[in-house]
Amino acid sequence: MKIPAVLLLEDGTLYHGFGCGASGITTGEICFNTGMTGYQEIFTDPSYYGQLLVATHVHIGNYGIYEAESQSASIKIAGLVCKSFNPFYSRKIAGSSIQEYFIRENKVAIEGIDTRSLVRHIRSRGAMNAIISSEITDTDTLKKILLEVPSMAGLELSSLVSTKESYESGDPNAVWKVAALDLGIKRNIVDCMVARGMLVKVFPAKTTYREMKEWSADGYFISNGPGDPAVMDYAIETVKQILEDNQPLFGICLGHQLLALANDIPTFKMHHGHRGLNHPVKNIISGRCEITSQNHGFGVDPEAIKQSAKVEVTHINLNDRSIEGLRLKDKRAFSVQYHPESAPGPHDSRYLFDDFLLMMQEAKGVGVGG
């Protein structure tokens, strides 16, 4: 028997559906992802922490849950909104159904929603908080609960999803060592560096540069993660110190925004963000276009970059001309707003990990493959 549930948006818009996953109430900023596959990777991406995810594809759960595809140790979305929450799955290697998965992780979801209508509403009205409830359906009560939910703007969330202890991944005898600041890092980012012969040591979010430097890394990586980059003073200071010490640096998503902030380029809250697997980006250095995986609700101010003598744009979004990549003119440092590790998504941008390796080699005066 299906249990009635409701989705209430901050602007008062109400949707009726049916509860799935765990029974209960959950809140967060509502956002949507247009990917047709890769739901498990999306659920477990730490950058979604504190957000209610609208899946635009009709069927979610149809190929089950396979642990190897998780990008962190647990589901990070606050809740799920979908058209069809499918507990019957097709893959033999899957270990459980999506229903079993959500109950095990105590995550609330709602199905039976006209997600096309909902996405059009979000695209028009912009990002806002929302509440899903399969326990209370009284609108006035839910509105009171929703009023207590803080805006994503101004929230520091990376320290909540970061590793508590540092750890290493890769060959202990690898030639190239990368210190990664975990602000919500995805597993496949680490795997992409390990696959290129790097030993990666992942450090907690609030690790200082002095502490990371003791490990004698050849390069530094600043990860993706949730929340508002402008309030992350601790991470901005770390990036500044890495740059002052002339160390090779690569940033992805939140790391891209922090590199901008460390160079006096402000960030801003986007109208509804970019989340999907098919965003076209142009590399204006090479002239080539890439289809990219994206998940971000904040962006880098394009006007401020035009005034900067130190920072230049390397990639732009072909849909809205937003900044998708930058590099410093006088340092070995670059970043992209999108996700080249592509978990999920196309592999067009994996070359960026090769560029990072090359940058470290050049810093050491070593030829490619040395």
C-alpha positions in Angstrom: 0.0 0.0 0.0 1.4 3.4 -1.0 1.7 6.1 1.7 0.6 9.6 0.8 3.4 12.2 0.9 3.8 15.9 0.1 6.5 18.1 -1.3 6.2 21.8 -0.2 8.4 24.5 -1.7 9.4 27.7 0.1 7.2 29.7 -2.2 4.2 27.8 -1.2 3.9 25.5 -4.2 2.6 22.1 -3.1 2.9 18.7 -4.8 1.2 15.5 -3.8 2.8 12.1 -4.2 3.7 8.9 -2.4 6.3 8.2 0.2 9.2 5.8 -0.6 12.4 4.9 1.1 12.3 5.7 4.8 9.2 7.2 6.4 9.7 10.7 7.8 10.4 14.4 7.1 13.4 15.9 5.4 14.3 19.4 4.3 16.9 21.2 2.2 17.5 23.3 -0.9 15.7 21.7 -3.9 17.7 21.2 -7.1 17.5 19.0 -10.1 19.9 16.8 -12.1 19.2 16.0 -15.7 21.3 12.8 -15.9 19.6 9.7 -17.3 22.0 7.3 -15.6 24.3 7.4 -12.6 21.8 7.9 -9.8 23.9 6.1 -7.2 27.0 8.2 -7.9 24.8 11.3 -7.6 23.2 10.2 -4.4 26.6 9.7 -2.8 28.3 12.8 -4.1 29.2 14.9 -1.0 28.6 18.1 -2.9 24.8 17.4 -2.6 24.9 17.5 1.2 21.9 19.4 2.5 20.0 19.3 -0.8 16.7 17.7 -2.0 17.4 16.1 -5.4 14.9 16.1 -8.2 15.7 13.3 -10.7 14.4 14.3 -14.1 14.7 10.9 -15.6 11.4 8.9 -15.3 12.7 5.7 -13.7 15.1 5.8 -10.7 16.4 2.6 -9.3 15.8 0.3 -12.3 19.4 -1.1 -12.3 19.7 -1.4 -8.6 22.5 -0.5 -6.2 26.1 -1.6 -6.7 28.5 -0.6 -3.9 31.5 0.0 -6.2 29.7 2.9 -7.9 29.3 4.9 -4.7 31.3 8.1 -4.5 31.4 8.2 -0.7 30.5 6.0 2.2 26.9 7.0 2.4 24.0 8.8 0.7 24.6 12.5 0.9 21.4 14.0 -0.6 18.9 15.1 2.1 16.0 13.5 0.1 14.9 12.5 -3.3 12.0 13.6 -5.6 11.2 11.5 -8.6 8.4 10.3 -11.0 9.0 6.6 -10.5 10.9 5.1 -7.6 11.6 1.6 -8.9 12.4 -1.2 -6.4 12.7 -3.9 -9.2 16.2 -3.9 -10.7 17.8 -5.6 -13.7 21.5 -6.0 -12.9 22.7 -9.3 -11.4 25.7 -7.6 -9.8 23.5 -5.2 -7.9 23.5 -5.9 -4.2 20.2 -4.3 -3.3 17.2 -2.4 -4.5 16.9 1.4 -4.2 14.1 0.9 -1.6 16.3 -1.3 0.6 19.1 1.2 0.1 17.1 4.2 1.2 15.7 2.4 4.2 19.1 1.2 5.3 20.4 4.8 5.0 17.3 6.3 6.6 16.6 8.6 3.6 13.2 10.0 2.7 11.9 10.1 -0.9 8.7 11.0 -2.7 7.5 9.6 -6.0 4.6 10.2 -8.3 5.6 13.8 -8.8 5.3 15.6 -12.2 9.0 16.3 -12.3 8.8 18.1 -15.6 6.4 20.7 -14.1 8.6 20.9 -11.0 11.8 21.5 -12.9 10.2 24.1 -15.1 9.1 25.8 -11.9 12.6 25.8 -10.4 14.1 27.0 -13.6 11.7 29.9 -13.5 11.6 30.8 -9.8 15.2 29.7 -8.9 16.7 27.6 -6.1 14.7 27.5 -2.9 14.3 25.4 0.2 11.7 22.7 0.3 10.3 19.9 2.6 9.3 16.3 1.9 7.0 14.6 4.4 5.4 11.2 4.5 4.4 11.6 8.2 2.8 15.1 8.4 0.7 16.3 5.5 -0.8 19.4 7.1 0.5 22.3 5.0 0.5 24.9 7.8 2.6 22.7 10.1 5.1 22.0 7.2 5.4 25.7 6.5 6.5 26.4 10.1 9.1 23.7 9.8 10.3 25.0 6.5 10.8 28.5 7.9 13.5 27.2 10.2 15.6 25.8 7.3 18.6 28.0 6.6 19.5 29.3 3.2 22.4 27.5 1.4 24.0 31.0 0.9 26.2 31.5 3.9 26.5 27.8 4.9 29.8 26.1 5.6 29.2 22.4 5.0 32.5 20.9 3.9 33.8 20.2 7.4 30.6 18.1 7.9 31.4 15.7 5.0 35.2 15.7 5.0 37.2 12.7 6.3 38.0 12.9 10.0 41.4 11.3 9.5 43.9 11.5 6.7 44.5 8.4 4.5 46.5 7.4 1.5 45.5 5.8 -1.8 47.8 4.4 -4.5 51.2 2.8 -4.7 53.3 3.8 -1.6 56.4 3.8 -3.9 54.8 6.1 -6.5 57.1 8.8 -7.9 54.5 11.5 -7.7 52.7 12.5 -4.5 49.6 14.6 -4.3 48.1 16.1 -1.1 44.4 16.4 -1.5 42.3 18.7 0.7 39.0 16.9 1.2 36.1 19.3 1.2 33.8 16.6 0.0 36.0 14.6 -2.4 34.5 12.0 -4.7 36.2 8.6 -4.8 36.6 8.6 -8.6 38.7 11.8 -8.4 41.2 10.0 -6.2 41.0 7.0 -8.5 41.8 9.1 -11.6 45.0 10.4 -10.0 46.0 6.9 -8.7 45.4 5.5 -12.3 48.1 8.0 -13.5 50.7 6.7 -11.0 50.1 9.2 -8.3 50.1 8.5 -4.5 47.3 10.5 -3.0 47.1 11.5 0.6 43.6 12.9 1.5 43.5 15.4 4.3 40.6 16.6 6.4 39.0 19.9 5.3 40.6 22.1 8.0 44.1 20.8 7.7 46.6 23.7 7.4 49.1 24.0 4.6 51.9 23.6 7.0 50.5 20.2 8.1 50.1 19.1 4.5 53.5 20.3 3.5 55.2 18.0 6.1 54.2 15.1 3.8 56.4 16.6 1.0 53.9 16.4 -1.8 54.7 17.3 -5.4 51.3 18.9 -6.0 48.1 19.9 -4.2 44.5 19.2 -5.1 41.5 21.2 -3.8 38.3 19.1 -4.0 34.7 19.6 -4.7 32.2 19.9 -1.8 29.0 21.4 -0.6 28.0 24.9 0.8 29.0 28.5 0.1 32.7 28.9 -0.8 32.7 32.6 0.3 32.4 31.7 4.0 35.2 29.1 3.9 38.0 31.4 5.2 40.1 28.5 6.4 40.2 26.9 2.9 40.8 30.2 1.2 43.8 30.8 3.4 45.2 27.3 2.7 44.9 27.9 -1.0 46.7 31.3 -0.7 49.6 29.7 1.2 50.0 26.9 -1.4 50.2 29.6 -4.1 52.6 31.8 -2.1 54.9 28.7 -1.8 54.7 28.3 -5.6 53.4 24.7 -5.4 51.5 23.1 -8.3 47.7 23.2 -7.6 44.6 21.8 -9.3 41.0 22.5 -8.1 37.7 21.0 -9.1 34.2 22.6 -8.5 34.4 24.1 -5.0 38.2 24.0 -5.4 37.8 26.1 -8.5 35.7 28.7 -6.6 38.2 28.7 -3.7 41.1 29.4 -6.2 39.2 32.3 -7.5 38.5 33.7 -4.0 42.1 33.3 -3.0 42.9 35.7 -5.9 40.2 38.2 -5.0 37.7 37.0 -7.5 34.3 36.8 -5.8 31.7 34.0 -6.1 27.9 34.3 -6.3 24.8 32.2 -5.7 23.5 31.0 -9.1 19.8 31.2 -10.0 19.4 27.4 -10.1 22.8 26.0 -10.7 24.2 23.5 -13.2 23.6 19.8 -12.5 23.7 17.1 -15.2 25.8 15.0 -17.5 25.6 16.9 -20.8 26.7 20.5 -20.3 28.8 21.8 -23.2 32.0 23.5 -22.3 34.6 25.1 -24.6 38.3 25.0 -23.8 39.3 28.4 -25.2 43.0 27.5 -25.0 42.7 24.5 -27.3 39.5 25.5 -29.1 38.0 22.1 -28.4 34.5 21.5 -26.9 33.7 19.0 -24.2 30.5 17.4 -22.9 30.8 17.7 -19.1 29.4 16.4 -15.8 28.4 19.3 -13.5 27.0 19.9 -10.0 27.3 23.4 -8.6 25.0 26.1 -7.3 27.7 28.8 -7.0 29.8 30.4 -9.7 32.8 32.7 -10.2 32.1 36.3 -11.1 33.0 36.8 -14.8 33.3 40.6 -14.6 35.8 40.4 -11.8 38.0 38.1 -13.8 38.1 40.6 -16.6 39.7 43.1 -14.2 42.3 40.7 -12.9 45.9 40.9 -14.0 46.7 37.5 -12.4 43.8 35.2 -13.5 42.7 34.2 -17.0 39.7 32.2 -18.2 40.4 28.8 -19.8 36.9 27.3 -20.2 33.4 28.7 -20.7 30.0 27.2 -20.6 28.4 27.3 -24.1 24.9 27.4 -22.7 25.2 30.6 -20.5 28.8 31.7 -21.0 29.6 31.2 -17.3 33.2 30.6 -16.2 34.1 26.9 -16.3 37.9 27.1 -15.9 40.7 29.4 -15.0 44.5 29.5 -14.5 47.0 31.8 -12.9 49.3 33.6 -15.3 52.3 33.6 -12.9 51.8 30.3 -11.0 51.4 26.6 -11.7 47.7 26.6 -10.7 44.5 25.9 -12.6 40.9 24.8 -11.9 37.6 23.8 -13.5 34.1 24.2 -12.4 32.9 20.9 -13.8 33.7 17.3 -12.9 36.4 15.7 -15.2 36.3 12.5 -13.1 32.9 11.9 -14.7 31.2 9.8 -12.1 28.7 9.7 -13.6 29.2 11.3 -17.0 31.3 11.5 -20.2 35.0 11.1 -20.2 35.8 14.1 -22.4 37.7 16.0 -19.7 39.9 13.3 -18.2 42.9 15.0 -19.8 42.9 17.5 -17.0 44.4 14.9 -14.7 47.2 14.4 -17.3 47.7 18.2 -17.3 48.1 18.1 -13.5 50.7 15.4 -13.7 52.5 17.3 -16.5 52.5 20.5 -14.3 54.1 18.6 -11.4 56.7 17.2 -13.8 57.5 20.6 -15.2 57.8 22.0 -11.7 60.4 19.3 -10.9 62.2 19.8 -14.3 61.3 16.2 -15.3 60.2 15.1 -18.8 56.8 13.5 -19.4 56.8 10.0 -17.8 59.9 10.7 -15.8 
